[in-house]
Amino acid sequence: MATTQTKAGNGTKAKAAPAEKGQARLTAERAVDLPVGTLLTVTERVTELVEPFTSRAGTEKQLKSYRAELRRRVKRTERRGATARRKATTEARKRQRTVETRIKRNRDELEQRVRKAVELLPV
C-alpha cells in the first residue's frame, strides 16, 4: 500500500496515475484503430468498384450504365453549347442592327448637311 502523497497528504498523485493510464490506453487504441479502419474502408471501396465486373452479365450491365451516363452528359453539354451559340448569335445580330442603324443615321445626317452646304454655295 505505497501511495504517493503530497505535503497536504490528499493523494492527488495516486488519483492522477489511473487517469494517465486511461489516456495512454485511448491513444494506443486510436493508433491501432486508424489503420484498421482505413484498411476496412479501402477494402469496401475496392469491392464496390470490382464487384460489377465479376461476372459477364454484371460487366455488361455496368458498361451499359456507363454508356447511358455518357450519352446524358454529352447531350447536356450539346444543349449548353447550342444555348450559348444561340445567345451569341442573337447578341451579334442585335449589335449589327445597332451599328447599321447608327451608320444610316450618320449617313442621312451627313447627306442633309451636304445638301444645305450646296444650297448655300453661290451659283
Phi and psi in radians as a Rosetta constraint file:
Dihedral C 1 N 2 CA 2 C 2 CIRCULARHARMONIC -1.706 0.35
Dihedral N 2 CA 2 C 2 N 3 CIRCULARHARMONIC 1.715 0.35
Dihedral C 2 N 3 CA 3 C 3 CIRCULARHARMONIC -1.833 0.35
Dihedral N 3 CA 3 C 3 N 4 CIRCULARHARMONIC 2.449 0.35
Dihedral C 3 N 4 CA 4 C 4 CIRCULARHARMONIC -1.470 0.35
Dihedral N 4 CA 4 C 4 N 5 CIRCULARHARMONIC 2.259 0.35
Dihedral C 4 N 5 CA 5 C 5 CIRCULARHARMONIC -2.153 0.35
Dihedral N 5 CA 5 C 5 N 6 CIRCULARHARMONIC 2.597 0.35
Dihedral C 5 N 6 CA 6 C 6 CIRCULARHARMONIC -1.437 0.35
Dihedral N 6 CA 6 C 6 N 7 CIRCULARHARMONIC -3.131 0.35
Dihedral C 6 N 7 CA 7 C 7 CIRCULARHARMONIC -1.007 0.35
Dihedral N 7 CA 7 C 7 N 8 CIRCULARHARMONIC -0.622 0.35
Dihedral C 7 N 8 CA 8 C 8 CIRCULARHARMONIC -1.283 0.35
Dihedral N 8 CA 8 C 8 N 9 CIRCULARHARMONIC -0.384 0.35
Dihedral C 8 N 9 CA 9 C 9 CIRCULARHARMONIC 1.409 0.35
Dihedral N 9 CA 9 C 9 N 10 CIRCULARHARMONIC 0.449 0.35
Dihedral C 9 N 10 CA 10 C 10 CIRCULARHARMONIC -1.677 0.35
Dihedral N 10 CA 10 C 10 N 11 CIRCULARHARMONIC -0.095 0.35
Dihedral C 10 N 11 CA 11 C 11 CIRCULARHARMONIC 1.312 0.35
Dihedral N 11 CA 11 C 11 N 12 CIRCULARHARMONIC 0.551 0.35
Dihedral C 11 N 12 CA 12 C 12 CIRCULARHARMONIC -1.194 0.35
Dihedral N 12 CA 12 C 12 N 13 CIRCULARHARMONIC -0.550 0.35
Dihedral C 12 N 13 CA 13 C 13 CIRCULARHARMONIC -1.187 0.35
Dihedral N 13 CA 13 C 13 N 14 CIRCULARHARMONIC -0.652 0.35
Dihedral C 13 N 14 CA 14 C 14 CIRCULARHARMONIC -1.143 0.35
Dihedral N 14 CA 14 C 14 N 15 CIRCULARHARMONIC -0.603 0.35
Dihedral C 14 N 15 CA 15 C 15 CIRCULARHARMONIC -1.333 0.35
Dihedral N 15 CA 15 C 15 N 16 CIRCULARHARMONIC -0.532 0.35
Dihedral C 15 N 16 CA 16 C 16 CIRCULARHARMONIC -1.275 0.35
Dihedral N 16 CA 16 C 16 N 17 CIRCULARHARMONIC -0.550 0.35
Dihedral C 16 N 17 CA 17 C 17 CIRCULARHARMONIC -1.057 0.35
Dihedral N 17 CA 17 C 17 N 18 CIRCULARHARMONIC -0.834 0.35
Dihedral C 17 N 18 CA 18 C 18 CIRCULARHARMONIC -1.096 0.35
Dihedral N 18 CA 18 C 18 N 19 CIRCULARHARMONIC -0.599 0.35
Dihedral C 18 N 19 CA 19 C 19 CIRCULARHARMONIC -1.147 0.35
Dihedral N 19 CA 19 C 19 N 20 CIRCULARHARMONIC -0.711 0.35
Dihedral C 19 N 20 CA 20 C 20 CIRCULARHARMONIC -1.152 0.35
Dihedral N 20 CA 20 C 20 N 21 CIRCULARHARMONIC -0.656 0.35
Dihedral C 20 N 21 CA 21 C 21 CIRCULARHARMONIC -1.105 0.35
Dihedral N 21 CA 21 C 21 N 22 CIRCULARHARMONIC -0.739 0.35
Dihedral C 21 N 22 CA 22 C 22 CIRCULARHARMONIC -1.111 0.35
Dihedral N 22 CA 22 C 22 N 23 CIRCULARHARMONIC -0.703 0.35
Dihedral C 22 N 23 CA 23 C 23 CIRCULARHARMONIC -1.141 0.35
Dihedral N 23 CA 23 C 23 N 24 CIRCULARHARMONIC -0.726 0.35
Dihedral C 23 N 24 CA 24 C 24 CIRCULARHARMONIC -1.119 0.35
Dihedral N 24 CA 24 C 24 N 25 CIRCULARHARMONIC -0.705 0.35
Dihedral C 24 N 25 CA 25 C 25 CIRCULARHARMONIC -1.103 0.35
Dihedral N 25 CA 25 C 25 N 26 CIRCULARHARMONIC -0.778 0.35
Dihedral C 25 N 26 CA 26 C 26 CIRCULARHARMONIC -1.064 0.35
Dihedral N 26 CA 26 C 26 N 27 CIRCULARHARMONIC -0.731 0.35
Dihedral C 26 N 27 CA 27 C 27 CIRCULARHARMONIC -1.114 0.35
Dihedral N 27 CA 27 C 27 N 28 CIRCULARHARMONIC -0.746 0.35
Dihedral C 27 N 28 CA 28 C 28 CIRCULARHARMONIC -1.127 0.35
Dihedral N 28 CA 28 C 28 N 29 CIRCULARHARMONIC -0.722 0.35
Dihedral C 28 N 29 CA 29 C 29 CIRCULARHARMONIC -1.097 0.35
Dihedral N 29 CA 29 C 29 N 30 CIRCULARHARMONIC -0.748 0.35
Dihedral C 29 N 30 CA 30 C 30 CIRCULARHARMONIC -1.100 0.35
Dihedral N 30 CA 30 C 30 N 31 CIRCULARHARMONIC -0.686 0.35
Dihedral C 30 N 31 CA 31 C 31 CIRCULARHARMONIC -1.099 0.35
Dihedral N 31 CA 31 C 31 N 32 CIRCULARHARMONIC -0.535 0.35
Dihedral C 31 N 32 CA 32 C 32 CIRCULARHARMONIC -1.502 0.35
Dihedral N 32 CA 32 C 32 N 33 CIRCULARHARMONIC -0.693 0.35
Dihedral C 32 N 33 CA 33 C 33 CIRCULARHARMONIC -1.119 0.35
Dihedral N 33 CA 33 C 33 N 34 CIRCULARHARMONIC -0.650 0.35
Dihedral C 33 N 34 CA 34 C 34 CIRCULARHARMONIC -1.070 0.35
Dihedral N 34 CA 34 C 34 N 35 CIRCULARHARMONIC -0.944 0.35
Dihedral C 34 N 35 CA 35 C 35 CIRCULARHARMONIC -1.143 0.35
Dihedral N 35 CA 35 C 35 N 36 CIRCULARHARMONIC -0.619 0.35
Dihedral C 35 N 36 CA 36 C 36 CIRCULARHARMONIC -1.135 0.35
Dihedral N 36 CA 36 C 36 N 37 CIRCULARHARMONIC -0.803 0.35
Dihedral C 36 N 37 CA 37 C 37 CIRCULARHARMONIC -1.090 0.35
Dihedral N 37 CA 37 C 37 N 38 CIRCULARHARMONIC -0.700 0.35
Dihedral C 37 N 38 CA 38 C 38 CIRCULARHARMONIC -1.087 0.35
Dihedral N 38 CA 38 C 38 N 39 CIRCULARHARMONIC -0.781 0.35
Dihedral C 38 N 39 CA 39 C 39 CIRCULARHARMONIC -1.064 0.35
Dihedral N 39 CA 39 C 39 N 40 CIRCULARHARMONIC -0.763 0.35
Dihedral C 39 N 40 CA 40 C 40 CIRCULARHARMONIC -1.100 0.35
Dihedral N 40 CA 40 C 40 N 41 CIRCULARHARMONIC -0.739 0.35
Dihedral C 40 N 41 CA 41 C 41 CIRCULARHARMONIC -1.091 0.35
Dihedral N 41 CA 41 C 41 N 42 CIRCULARHARMONIC -0.796 0.35
Dihedral C 41 N 42 CA 42 C 42 CIRCULARHARMONIC -1.114 0.35
Dihedral N 42 CA 42 C 42 N 43 CIRCULARHARMONIC -0.739 0.35
Dihedral C 42 N 43 CA 43 C 43 CIRCULARHARMONIC -1.051 0.35
Dihedral N 43 CA 43 C 43 N 44 CIRCULARHARMONIC -0.799 0.35
Dihedral C 43 N 44 CA 44 C 44 CIRCULARHARMONIC -1.086 0.35
Dihedral N 44 CA 44 C 44 N 45 CIRCULARHARMONIC -0.740 0.35
Dihedral C 44 N 45 CA 45 C 45 CIRCULARHARMONIC -1.132 0.35
Dihedral N 45 CA 45 C 45 N 46 CIRCULARHARMONIC -0.750 0.35
Dihedral C 45 N 46 CA 46 C 46 CIRCULARHARMONIC -1.125 0.35
Dihedral N 46 CA 46 C 46 N 47 CIRCULARHARMONIC -0.717 0.35
Dihedral C 46 N 47 CA 47 C 47 CIRCULARHARMONIC -1.070 0.35
Dihedral N 47 CA 47 C 47 N 48 CIRCULARHARMONIC -0.760 0.35
Dihedral C 47 N 48 CA 48 C 48 CIRCULARHARMONIC -1.048 0.35
Dihedral N 48 CA 48 C 48 N 49 CIRCULARHARMONIC -0.678 0.35
Dihedral C 48 N 49 CA 49 C 49 CIRCULARHARMONIC -1.297 0.35
Dihedral N 49 CA 49 C 49 N 50 CIRCULARHARMONIC -0.635 0.35
Dihedral C 49 N 50 CA 50 C 50 CIRCULARHARMONIC -1.536 0.35
Dihedral N 50 CA 50 C 50 N 51 CIRCULARHARMONIC -0.551 0.35
Dihedral C 50 N 51 CA 51 C 51 CIRCULARHARMONIC -0.904 0.35
Dihedral N 51 CA 51 C 51 N 52 CIRCULARHARMONIC -0.792 0.35
Dihedral C 51 N 52 CA 52 C 52 CIRCULARHARMONIC -1.077 0.35
Dihedral N 52 CA 52 C 52 N 53 CIRCULARHARMONIC -0.311 0.35
Dihedral C 52 N 53 CA 53 C 53 CIRCULARHARMONIC -1.813 0.35
Dihedral N 53 CA 53 C 53 N 54 CIRCULARHARMONIC 0.231 0.35
Dihedral C 53 N 54 CA 54 C 54 CIRCULARHARMONIC -1.417 0.35
Dihedral N 54 CA 54 C 54 N 55 CIRCULARHARMONIC -0.339 0.35
Dihedral C 54 N 55 CA 55 C 55 CIRCULARHARMONIC -2.271 0.35
Dihedral N 55 CA 55 C 55 N 56 CIRCULARHARMONIC 2.773 0.35
Dihedral C 55 N 56 CA 56 C 56 CIRCULARHARMONIC -1.081 0.35
Dihedral N 56 CA 56 C 56 N 57 CIRCULARHARMONIC -0.769 0.35
Dihedral C 56 N 57 CA 57 C 57 CIRCULARHARMONIC -1.112 0.35
Dihedral N 57 CA 57 C 57 N 58 CIRCULARHARMONIC -0.739 0.35
Dihedral C 57 N 58 CA 58 C 58 CIRCULARHARMONIC -1.114 0.35
Dihedral N 58 CA 58 C 58 N 59 CIRCULARHARMONIC -0.698 0.35
Dihedral C 58 N 59 CA 59 C 59 CIRCULARHARMONIC -1.098 0.35
Dihedral N 59 CA 59 C 59 N 60 CIRCULARHARMONIC -0.815 0.35
Dihedral C 59 N 60 CA 60 C 60 CIRCULARHARMONIC -1.093 0.35
Dihedral N 60 CA 60 C 60 N 61 CIRCULARHARMONIC -0.707 0.35
Dihedral C 60 N 61 CA 61 C 61 CIRCULARHARMONIC -1.109 0.35
Dihedral N 61 CA 61 C 61 N 62 CIRCULARHARMONIC -0.763 0.35
Dihedral C 61 N 62 CA 62 C 62 CIRCULARHARMONIC -1.148 0.35
Dihedral N 62 CA 62 C 62 N 63 CIRCULARHARMONIC -0.746 0.35
Dihedral C 62 N 63 CA 63 C 63 CIRCULARHARMONIC -1.114 0.35
Dihedral N 63 CA 63 C 63 N 64 CIRCULARHARMONIC -0.685 0.35
Dihedral C 63 N 64 CA 64 C 64 CIRCULARHARMONIC -1.074 0.35
Dihedral N 64 CA 64 C 64 N 65 CIRCULARHARMONIC -0.721 0.35
Dihedral C 64 N 65 CA 65 C 65 CIRCULARHARMONIC -1.103 0.35
Dihedral N 65 CA 65 C 65 N 66 CIRCULARHARMONIC -0.768 0.35
Dihedral C 65 N 66 CA 66 C 66 CIRCULARHARMONIC -1.084 0.35
Dihedral N 66 CA 66 C 66 N 67 CIRCULARHARMONIC -0.744 0.35
Dihedral C 66 N 67 CA 67 C 67 CIRCULARHARMONIC -1.085 0.35
Dihedral N 67 CA 67 C 67 N 68 CIRCULARHARMONIC -0.767 0.35
Dihedral C 67 N 68 CA 68 C 68 CIRCULARHARMONIC -1.078 0.35
Dihedral N 68 CA 68 C 68 N 69 CIRCULARHARMONIC -0.767 0.35
Dihedral C 68 N 69 CA 69 C 69 CIRCULARHARMONIC -1.113 0.35
Dihedral N 69 CA 69 C 69 N 70 CIRCULARHARMONIC -0.705 0.35
Dihedral C 69 N 70 CA 70 C 70 CIRCULARHARMONIC -1.104 0.35
Dihedral N 70 CA 70 C 70 N 71 CIRCULARHARMONIC -0.751 0.35
Dihedral C 70 N 71 CA 71 C 71 CIRCULARHARMONIC -1.054 0.35
Dihedral N 71 CA 71 C 71 N 72 CIRCULARHARMONIC -0.758 0.35
Dihedral C 71 N 72 CA 72 C 72 CIRCULARHARMONIC -1.074 0.35
Dihedral N 72 CA 72 C 72 N 73 CIRCULARHARMONIC -0.763 0.35
Dihedral C 72 N 73 CA 73 C 73 CIRCULARHARMONIC -1.169 0.35
Dihedral N 73 CA 73 C 73 N 74 CIRCULARHARMONIC -0.676 0.35
Dihedral C 73 N 74 CA 74 C 74 CIRCULARHARMONIC -1.123 0.35
Dihedral N 74 CA 74 C 74 N 75 CIRCULARHARMONIC -0.799 0.35
Dihedral C 74 N 75 CA 75 C 75 CIRCULARHARMONIC -1.070 0.35
Dihedral N 75 CA 75 C 75 N 76 CIRCULARHARMONIC -0.745 0.35
Dihedral C 75 N 76 CA 76 C 76 CIRCULARHARMONIC -1.058 0.35
Dihedral N 76 CA 76 C 76 N 77 CIRCULARHARMONIC -0.747 0.35
Dihedral C 76 N 77 CA 77 C 77 CIRCULARHARMONIC -1.149 0.35
Dihedral N 77 CA 77 C 77 N 78 CIRCULARHARMONIC -0.711 0.35
Dihedral C 77 N 78 CA 78 C 78 CIRCULARHARMONIC -1.074 0.35
Dihedral N 78 CA 78 C 78 N 79 CIRCULARHARMONIC -0.750 0.35
Dihedral C 78 N 79 CA 79 C 79 CIRCULARHARMONIC -1.079 0.35
Dihedral N 79 CA 79 C 79 N 80 CIRCULARHARMONIC -0.759 0.35
Dihedral C 79 N 80 CA 80 C 80 CIRCULARHARMONIC -1.089 0.35
Dihedral N 80 CA 80 C 80 N 81 CIRCULARHARMONIC -0.717 0.35
Dihedral C 80 N 81 CA 81 C 81 CIRCULARHARMONIC -1.127 0.35
Dihedral N 81 CA 81 C 81 N 82 CIRCULARHARMONIC -0.752 0.35
Dihedral C 81 N 82 CA 82 C 82 CIRCULARHARMONIC -1.115 0.35
Dihedral N 82 CA 82 C 82 N 83 CIRCULARHARMONIC -0.720 0.35
Dihedral C 82 N 83 CA 83 C 83 CIRCULARHARMONIC -1.092 0.35
Dihedral N 83 CA 83 C 83 N 84 CIRCULARHARMONIC -0.782 0.35
Dihedral C 83 N 84 CA 84 C 84 CIRCULARHARMONIC -1.120 0.35
Dihedral N 84 CA 84 C 84 N 85 CIRCULARHARMONIC -0.708 0.35
Dihedral C 84 N 85 CA 85 C 85 CIRCULARHARMONIC -1.110 0.35
Dihedral N 85 CA 85 C 85 N 86 CIRCULARHARMONIC -0.774 0.35
Dihedral C 85 N 86 CA 86 C 86 CIRCULARHARMONIC -1.084 0.35
Dihedral N 86 CA 86 C 86 N 87 CIRCULARHARMONIC -0.742 0.35
Dihedral C 86 N 87 CA 87 C 87 CIRCULARHARMONIC -1.082 0.35
Dihedral N 87 CA 87 C 87 N 88 CIRCULARHARMONIC -0.767 0.35
Dihedral C 87 N 88 CA 88 C 88 CIRCULARHARMONIC -1.133 0.35
Dihedral N 88 CA 88 C 88 N 89 CIRCULARHARMONIC -0.726 0.35
Dihedral C 88 N 89 CA 89 C 89 CIRCULARHARMONIC -1.104 0.35
Dihedral N 89 CA 89 C 89 N 90 CIRCULARHARMONIC -0.787 0.35
Dihedral C 89 N 90 CA 90 C 90 CIRCULARHARMONIC -1.071 0.35
Dihedral N 90 CA 90 C 90 N 91 CIRCULARHARMONIC -0.767 0.35
Dihedral C 90 N 91 CA 91 C 91 CIRCULARHARMONIC -1.108 0.35
Dihedral N 91 CA 91 C 91 N 92 CIRCULARHARMONIC -0.707 0.35
Dihedral C 91 N 92 CA 92 C 92 CIRCULARHARMONIC -1.122 0.35
Dihedral N 92 CA 92 C 92 N 93 CIRCULARHARMONIC -0.752 0.35
Dihedral C 92 N 93 CA 93 C 93 CIRCULARHARMONIC -1.083 0.35
Dihedral N 93 CA 93 C 93 N 94 CIRCULARHARMONIC -0.750 0.35
Dihedral C 93 N 94 CA 94 C 94 CIRCULARHARMONIC -1.051 0.35
Dihedral N 94 CA 94 C 94 N 95 CIRCULARHARMONIC -0.806 0.35
Dihedral C 94 N 95 CA 95 C 95 CIRCULARHARMONIC -1.144 0.35
Dihedral N 95 CA 95 C 95 N 96 CIRCULARHARMONIC -0.656 0.35
Dihedral C 95 N 96 CA 96 C 96 CIRCULARHARMONIC -1.090 0.35
Dihedral N 96 CA 96 C 96 N 97 CIRCULARHARMONIC -0.794 0.35
Dihedral C 96 N 97 CA 97 C 97 CIRCULARHARMONIC -1.066 0.35
Dihedral N 97 CA 97 C 97 N 98 CIRCULARHARMONIC -0.731 0.35
Dihedral C 97 N 98 CA 98 C 98 CIRCULARHARMONIC -1.061 0.35
Dihedral N 98 CA 98 C 98 N 99 CIRCULARHARMONIC -0.805 0.35
Dihedral C 98 N 99 CA 99 C 99 CIRCULARHARMONIC -1.139 0.35
Dihedral N 99 CA 99 C 99 N 100 CIRCULARHARMONIC -0.775 0.35
Dihedral C 99 N 100 CA 100 C 100 CIRCULARHARMONIC -1.077 0.35
Dihedral N 100 CA 100 C 100 N 101 CIRCULARHARMONIC -0.723 0.35
Dihedral C 100 N 101 CA 101 C 101 CIRCULARHARMONIC -1.092 0.35
Dihedral N 101 CA 101 C 101 N 102 CIRCULARHARMONIC -0.764 0.35
Dihedral C 101 N 102 CA 102 C 102 CIRCULARHARMONIC -1.097 0.35
Dihedral N 102 CA 102 C 102 N 103 CIRCULARHARMONIC -0.767 0.35
Dihedral C 102 N 103 CA 103 C 103 CIRCULARHARMONIC -1.094 0.35
Dihedral N 103 CA 103 C 103 N 104 CIRCULARHARMONIC -0.773 0.35
Dihedral C 103 N 104 CA 104 C 104 CIRCULARHARMONIC -1.091 0.35
Dihedral N 104 CA 104 C 104 N 105 CIRCULARHARMONIC -0.767 0.35
Dihedral C 104 N 105 CA 105 C 105 CIRCULARHARMONIC -1.083 0.35
Dihedral N 105 CA 105 C 105 N 106 CIRCULARHARMONIC -0.794 0.35
Dihedral C 105 N 106 CA 106 C 106 CIRCULARHARMONIC -1.125 0.35
Dihedral N 106 CA 106 C 106 N 107 CIRCULARHARMONIC -0.705 0.35
Dihedral C 106 N 107 CA 107 C 107 CIRCULARHARMONIC -1.122 0.35
Dihedral N 107 CA 107 C 107 N 108 CIRCULARHARMONIC -0.798 0.35
Dihedral C 107 N 108 CA 108 C 108 CIRCULARHARMONIC -1.074 0.35
Dihedral N 108 CA 108 C 108 N 109 CIRCULARHARMONIC -0.744 0.35
Dihedral C 108 N 109 CA 109 C 109 CIRCULARHARMONIC -1.108 0.35
Dihedral N 109 CA 109 C 109 N 110 CIRCULARHARMONIC -0.724 0.35
Dihedral C 109 N 110 CA 110 C 110 CIRCULARHARMONIC -1.138 0.35
Dihedral N 110 CA 110 C 110 N 111 CIRCULARHARMONIC -0.764 0.35
Dihedral C 110 N 111 CA 111 C 111 CIRCULARHARMONIC -1.070 0.35
Dihedral N 111 CA 111 C 111 N 112 CIRCULARHARMONIC -0.698 0.35
Dihedral C 111 N 112 CA 112 C 112 CIRCULARHARMONIC -1.130 0.35
Dihedral N 112 CA 112 C 112 N 113 CIRCULARHARMONIC -0.743 0.35
Dihedral C 112 N 113 CA 113 C 113 CIRCULARHARMONIC -1.119 0.35
Dihedral N 113 CA 113 C 113 N 114 CIRCULARHARMONIC -0.691 0.35
Dihedral C 113 N 114 CA 114 C 114 CIRCULARHARMONIC -1.128 0.35
Dihedral N 114 CA 114 C 114 N 115 CIRCULARHARMONIC -0.749 0.35
Dihedral C 114 N 115 CA 115 C 115 CIRCULARHARMONIC -1.042 0.35
Dihedral N 115 CA 115 C 115 N 116 CIRCULARHARMONIC -0.780 0.35
Dihedral C 115 N 116 CA 116 C 116 CIRCULARHARMONIC -1.102 0.35
Dihedral N 116 CA 116 C 116 N 117 CIRCULARHARMONIC -0.703 0.35
Dihedral C 116 N 117 CA 117 C 117 CIRCULARHARMONIC -1.159 0.35
Dihedral N 117 CA 117 C 117 N 118 CIRCULARHARMONIC -0.670 0.35
Dihedral C 117 N 118 CA 118 C 118 CIRCULARHARMONIC -1.182 0.35
Dihedral N 118 CA 118 C 118 N 119 CIRCULARHARMONIC -0.668 0.35
Dihedral C 118 N 119 CA 119 C 119 CIRCULARHARMONIC -1.127 0.35
Dihedral N 119 CA 119 C 119 N 120 CIRCULARHARMONIC -0.548 0.35
Dihedral C 119 N 120 CA 120 C 120 CIRCULARHARMONIC -1.393 0.35
Dihedral N 120 CA 120 C 120 N 121 CIRCULARHARMONIC -0.270 0.35
Dihedral C 120 N 121 CA 121 C 121 CIRCULARHARMONIC -1.224 0.35
Dihedral N 121 CA 121 C 121 N 122 CIRCULARHARMONIC 2.415 0.35
Dihedral C 121 N 122 CA 122 C 122 CIRCULARHARMONIC -1.292 0.35
Dihedral N 122 CA 122 C 122 N 123 CIRCULARHARMONIC 2.420 0.35
